[in-house]
């Protein structure tokens, strides 16, 4: 029997887009080889969480992945847990290198479609590991400490062909989210941390366990 292929998913909820448009909900499927995610990522655009899930499932059924592919984790660029006040502890911190957007100001495609996708993913793959992600912060953190050189290079390899095409921004961010998913499985606690554990009494929609794996910041340059 051939060895299983480990897959990591990334999603960037961006709304349905204009009529007759493929959508702005980016998704990405990344393969793991020898402990690293390798290009090319399989990416696409959907109109909503349900559409994204079905596109991903159809892509995995494609002969290129065969029947021995295992989906291990997913990363989503959307708030996956809330608080009673609407302001999360992590969103008050500046150690990510960028300023997070307050939940109360987020558009519905992010605030609602993210948790809906969590529900769809768990329905499809059972106890799948799911982490919140923040591609902009992740890209800012990885280059500034030697602890994350391998991950930084992995992001560069995965997204290199998308960098010159602004039309692929949602697919690019989704691919970076897949790196967060990869980290949630490998869980190198010396260099990564689960920010979800910093929150006081978080509220998780559908009571589905989630996390928020991000690199531990090193010496960041001034913004």
Backbone torsions as a table, in degrees:
resi	resn	phi	psi	omega
1	UNK	NA	130.7	-179.3
2	UNK	-65.7	151.0	178.9
3	UNK	-65.5	143.6	-178.5
4	UNK	-65.4	145.7	174.0
5	UNK	-98.7	121.8	179.7
6	UNK	-85.6	129.2	-179.8
7	UNK	-116.6	143.7	176.1
8	UNK	-126.8	133.8	-174.9
9	UNK	-105.6	149.4	173.7
10	UNK	-135.6	145.5	-178.1
11	UNK	-139.0	140.3	177.7
12	UNK	-128.5	88.3	-179.0
13	UNK	-60.1	121.4	-178.2
14	UNK	-134.6	12.8	176.6
15	UNK	92.5	171.6	-175.0
16	UNK	-77.2	-27.2	-175.2
17	UNK	80.5	-179.7	-178.6
18	UNK	-69.6	164.4	176.9
19	UNK	-56.4	147.3	179.5
20	UNK	62.8	22.5	178.0
21	UNK	-110.8	146.8	-177.2
22	UNK	-66.2	-16.3	179.8
23	UNK	111.8	166.2	179.2
24	UNK	-117.4	16.4	-179.4
25	UNK	-93.6	96.6	-175.9
26	UNK	-76.9	143.5	174.2
27	UNK	-137.7	157.2	-177.2
28	UNK	-150.7	142.5	174.4
29	UNK	-120.7	124.0	-179.1
30	UNK	-119.9	139.2	178.7
31	UNK	-95.6	145.6	175.2
32	UNK	-104.0	129.2	176.4
33	UNK	-132.1	122.4	-180.0
34	UNK	53.5	40.8	174.9
35	UNK	82.6	1.7	-179.2
36	UNK	-126.1	148.6	172.3
37	UNK	-80.2	133.8	-173.3
38	UNK	-121.6	146.5	175.4
39	UNK	-75.8	162.0	-0.9
40	UNK	-86.3	149.6	171.4
41	UNK	-82.1	143.7	172.9
42	UNK	-89.2	120.8	-173.1
43	UNK	-130.5	165.0	176.9
44	UNK	-170.2	179.0	179.7
45	UNK	-125.1	137.5	178.9
46	UNK	-126.0	177.2	-178.4
47	UNK	-102.0	-19.0	-179.6
48	UNK	-164.0	179.7	-175.6
49	UNK	-62.9	-42.0	-178.6
50	UNK	-66.0	-41.8	177.6
51	UNK	-63.3	-41.9	179.3
52	UNK	-62.4	-45.1	179.0
53	UNK	-58.9	-46.9	-177.3
54	UNK	-66.7	-37.3	176.8
55	UNK	-63.9	-41.1	179.4
56	UNK	-65.4	-45.4	-180.0
57	UNK	-62.0	-40.0	178.0
58	UNK	-65.7	-38.8	179.8
59	UNK	-65.5	-38.8	-179.6
60	UNK	-69.1	-28.5	177.4
61	UNK	-73.6	-14.1	179.5
62	UNK	-60.6	143.3	-175.0
63	UNK	-54.1	-23.7	-179.3
64	UNK	-61.1	-26.8	178.7
65	UNK	-96.1	-18.4	178.5
66	UNK	58.3	-169.5	-173.2
67	UNK	-92.1	-4.9	-176.3
68	UNK	-98.0	16.3	178.8
69	UNK	-82.5	135.1	178.1
70	UNK	-120.6	126.3	175.1
71	UNK	-86.2	116.5	-174.2
72	UNK	-97.6	-34.4	-174.4
73	UNK	-162.7	162.1	177.8
74	UNK	-137.1	142.4	174.8
75	UNK	-116.1	138.7	-174.6
76	UNK	-131.2	128.6	178.3
77	UNK	-85.6	73.6	179.8
78	UNK	-166.7	151.7	176.3
79	UNK	-65.3	123.8	-178.2
80	UNK	-106.3	-3.2	174.4
81	UNK	-144.9	151.8	-174.0
82	UNK	-123.5	176.6	173.2
83	UNK	-132.3	166.8	-177.5
84	UNK	-65.8	-30.1	-177.9
85	UNK	-88.4	-13.4	-176.7
86	UNK	86.6	-1.3	179.0
87	UNK	-122.4	120.7	-176.4
88	UNK	-89.6	152.3	178.8
89	UNK	-56.1	-46.6	-176.0
90	UNK	-65.3	-28.9	179.9
91	UNK	-74.9	-12.0	175.9
92	UNK	-89.9	-6.6	-176.8
93	UNK	-95.9	152.9	179.6
94	UNK	-111.1	10.6	-174.2
95	UNK	-79.9	2.4	175.2
96	UNK	-85.2	-10.0	179.3
97	UNK	89.2	-10.2	175.6
98	UNK	-138.6	162.5	-177.6
99	UNK	-92.6	114.9	178.3
100	UNK	-65.8	155.5	178.0
101	UNK	-88.9	134.5	-179.5
102	UNK	-61.8	140.8	-178.7
103	UNK	-57.9	-39.6	-177.6
104	UNK	-64.0	-14.3	-178.5
105	UNK	-105.2	-2.5	-176.3
106	UNK	-75.4	149.0	177.8
107	UNK	-74.7	156.7	-176.3
108	UNK	-60.0	-32.7	-178.6
109	UNK	-61.2	-29.7	178.8
110	UNK	-89.0	-48.5	-172.9
111	UNK	-69.4	-34.1	-177.3
112	UNK	-98.1	-45.2	-175.4
113	UNK	-66.8	-29.0	177.7
114	UNK	-61.1	-57.8	177.3
115	UNK	-60.6	-35.3	176.3
116	UNK	-61.9	-39.7	178.6
117	UNK	-64.2	-39.5	176.3
118	UNK	-54.9	-46.9	179.0
119	UNK	-61.2	-46.1	-179.5
120	UNK	-62.4	-41.9	-178.4
121	UNK	-64.3	-42.7	179.4
122	UNK	-67.8	-36.4	176.2
123	UNK	-63.7	-34.3	-176.4
124	UNK	-82.2	-38.1	-172.2
125	UNK	-127.5	24.8	172.4
126	UNK	63.2	-121.3	-173.7
127	UNK	-88.5	38.1	178.3
128	UNK	-53.8	135.2	175.2
129	UNK	-73.8	129.5	-177.4
130	UNK	-128.9	130.8	179.3
131	UNK	-128.0	142.6	167.6
132	UNK	-69.7	152.4	178.9
133	UNK	-140.5	162.7	179.2
134	UNK	-144.5	86.0	-171.5
135	UNK	-53.6	-40.7	-177.9
136	UNK	-62.1	-43.7	178.8
137	UNK	-69.6	-40.0	-179.5
138	UNK	-59.4	-45.9	178.8
139	UNK	-64.5	-31.5	-179.9
140	UNK	-73.1	-35.8	-174.5
141	UNK	-79.3	-41.2	-169.2
142	UNK	-60.4	-39.3	-175.7
143	UNK	-74.8	-11.9	-166.5
144	UNK	-101.6	16.4	172.9
145	UNK	-153.3	138.4	-180.0
146	UNK	-62.7	-17.5	-179.0
147	UNK	-65.4	-19.6	-173.4
148	UNK	-120.3	24.3	-177.9
149	UNK	-60.9	-43.4	-178.0
150	UNK	-63.6	-41.7	179.7
151	UNK	-68.3	-37.9	178.2
152	UNK	-61.3	-45.4	179.2
153	UNK	-65.7	-34.6	178.7
154	UNK	-63.9	-43.8	177.2
155	UNK	-61.5	-43.1	-179.2
156	UNK	-62.0	-43.4	-179.9
157	UNK	-65.2	-41.6	-175.9
158	UNK	-68.8	-32.8	-171.7
159	UNK	-109.7	2.3	-173.7
160	UNK	-55.0	-45.0	-175.0
161	UNK	-75.7	-11.2	179.8
162	UNK	-95.2	-17.3	-170.2
163	UNK	-60.9	-32.5	-175.2
164	UNK	-87.2	-2.1	-176.1
165	UNK	-119.5	98.6	179.9
166	UNK	-57.1	-24.7	179.3
167	UNK	-66.7	-13.6	-179.8
168	UNK	-102.9	17.2	-176.3
169	UNK	-57.6	-43.0	-178.1
170	UNK	-67.8	-36.3	177.5
171	UNK	-71.7	-35.0	177.7
172	UNK	-65.4	-47.2	179.0
173	UNK	-62.9	-36.9	177.3
174	UNK	-62.2	-38.7	179.2
175	UNK	-65.9	-38.8	176.5
176	UNK	-65.0	-35.3	176.2
177	UNK	-62.4	-32.7	177.7
178	UNK	-64.4	-29.1	175.9
179	UNK	-67.3	-38.8	174.5
180	UNK	-61.7	-40.5	177.3
181	UNK	-61.6	-43.5	176.7
182	UNK	-57.7	-44.3	-179.5
183	UNK	-65.5	-32.8	-178.6
184	UNK	-66.2	-24.6	177.5
185	UNK	-86.2	-43.9	-177.5
186	UNK	-75.5	-32.7	170.2
187	UNK	46.0	58.6	172.6
188	UNK	-76.3	92.9	-171.8
189	UNK	-69.1	-10.0	176.5
190	UNK	-77.1	-24.0	-175.0
191	UNK	-128.0	-9.0	177.4
192	UNK	-126.5	154.5	178.0
193	UNK	-140.3	152.0	176.8
194	UNK	-94.5	102.8	-176.5
195	UNK	-67.5	-19.9	177.6
196	UNK	-58.6	-32.8	-177.6
197	UNK	-70.6	-13.8	179.2
198	UNK	-83.6	-13.3	-174.4
199	UNK	-82.4	141.9	178.7
200	UNK	-92.9	116.9	177.5
201	UNK	50.6	57.0	179.4
202	UNK	-68.9	153.6	177.2
203	UNK	-108.7	119.9	-179.6
204	UNK	-109.2	118.8	179.4
205	UNK	-55.9	140.3	179.6
206	UNK	65.6	6.5	-179.8
207	UNK	54.8	33.9	177.5
208	UNK	-94.7	127.4	-179.7
209	UNK	-60.3	134.0	176.5
210	UNK	-134.8	174.2	177.9
211	UNK	-144.2	-178.7	178.7
212	UNK	-149.7	77.1	-175.6
213	UNK	-81.8	126.2	178.0
214	UNK	-140.7	155.0	176.1
215	UNK	-63.8	145.9	172.4
216	UNK	-72.4	123.3	-174.9
217	UNK	-62.0	142.1	173.4
218	UNK	-100.3	-141.0	178.3
219	UNK	-87.3	95.5	-176.8
220	UNK	-81.4	145.2	175.4
221	UNK	-73.5	160.2	178.1
222	UNK	-60.5	146.4	176.7
223	UNK	-88.6	NA	NA
